[in-house]
Amino acid sequence: MAIKRTIKADATTAMSSMTDIVFLLLIFFLITSTLINPNALKLLLPKSTGQVAAKATTSVSIKDWQDGNYSFHIDGNETAIPFEEVEDALIEKLQNEDEPTFSIFADETVPVKEVVAVMNIAKRNHYKVIMATSPE
């Protein structure tokens, strides 16, 4: 006695759920790719062979405008702040840190005097400093 099936299995798959997953992955990667580069300023960093593995919690960027003016930016913010306000901004950002550390991102054309002025802020407040460079 042979039993025959009256309903056959459908061999097709719905692609609408697959496209939903692809779009969700696309959105995820677009959002996470913007978080990878914390510095929105385009700086030409000096080259170095030694790299530090320590992580800084905040950053100070010094941009050279080639006219004798230098702008200071905290955490890659495009809005510049005057040098007189850099110390207060760093104190506010690093006040609750166990080991307060910040990194300095300076154009390679920025004079050492400007970089040392930011390093003096770290010395006065007992902060650790990392000088950002590009790998050779």
Backbone hydrogen bonds, N-H to C=O, Kabsch-Sander energy under -0.5 kcal/mol:
donor,donor_aa,acceptor,acceptor_aa,energy
3,I,1,M,-0.5
4,K,2,A,-0.6
8,K,6,T,-0.5
11,A,9,A,-0.6
19,T,15,M,-2.2
20,D,16,S,-1.7
21,I,17,S,-1.8
22,V,18,M,-2.1
23,F,19,T,-2.4
24,L,20,D,-2.2
25,L,21,I,-2.4
26,L,22,V,-2.3
27,I,23,F,-2.4
28,F,24,L,-2.4
29,F,25,L,-2.6
30,L,26,L,-2.1
31,I,27,I,-2.2
32,T,28,F,-2.5
33,S,29,F,-1.8
34,T,30,L,-0.9
34,T,31,I,-0.5
35,L,31,I,-0.7
35,L,32,T,-0.5
36,I,32,T,-0.6
37,N,33,S,-0.6
40,A,38,P,-0.7
40,A,76,G,-0.6
43,L,41,L,-0.9
45,L,43,L,-1.0
48,S,134,S,-2.2
51,Q,49,T,-0.5
57,T,101,T,-1.8
58,T,101,T,-0.9
60,V,103,S,-2.9
61,S,73,H,-3.1
62,I,105,F,-3.0
63,K,61,S,-0.5
63,K,71,S,-2.5
65,W,63,K,-0.5
65,W,69,N,-2.2
71,S,63,K,-2.1
72,F,81,I,-0.8
73,H,61,S,-2.4
75,D,59,S,-3.0
77,N,74,I,-1.7
80,A,78,E,-0.6
81,I,72,F,-2.8
85,E,82,P,-1.5
86,V,83,F,-1.2
87,E,83,F,-0.6
89,A,85,E,-2.1
90,L,86,V,-2.4
91,I,87,E,-2.5
92,E,88,D,-2.2
93,K,89,A,-2.1
94,L,90,L,-2.4
95,Q,91,I,-0.8
97,E,94,L,-1.3
102,F,128,K,-2.1
103,S,58,T,-2.0
104,I,130,I,-2.9
105,F,60,V,-3.0
105,F,103,S,-0.6
106,A,104,I,-0.7
107,D,62,I,-1.8
108,E,44,L,-2.3
110,V,107,D,-1.4
114,E,111,P,-0.9
115,V,111,P,-1.2
116,V,112,V,-2.9
117,A,113,K,-1.6
118,V,114,E,-1.3
119,M,115,V,-2.1
120,N,116,V,-2.2
121,I,117,A,-1.0
122,A,118,V,-1.4
123,K,119,M,-2.1
124,R,120,N,-2.5
125,N,121,I,-1.6
126,H,122,A,-0.5
126,H,123,K,-0.8
127,Y,122,A,-2.9
128,K,100,P,-2.6
130,I,102,F,-2.0
132,A,104,I,-2.5
132,A,130,I,-0.7
134,S,46,P,-2.9
136,E,48,S,-1.1
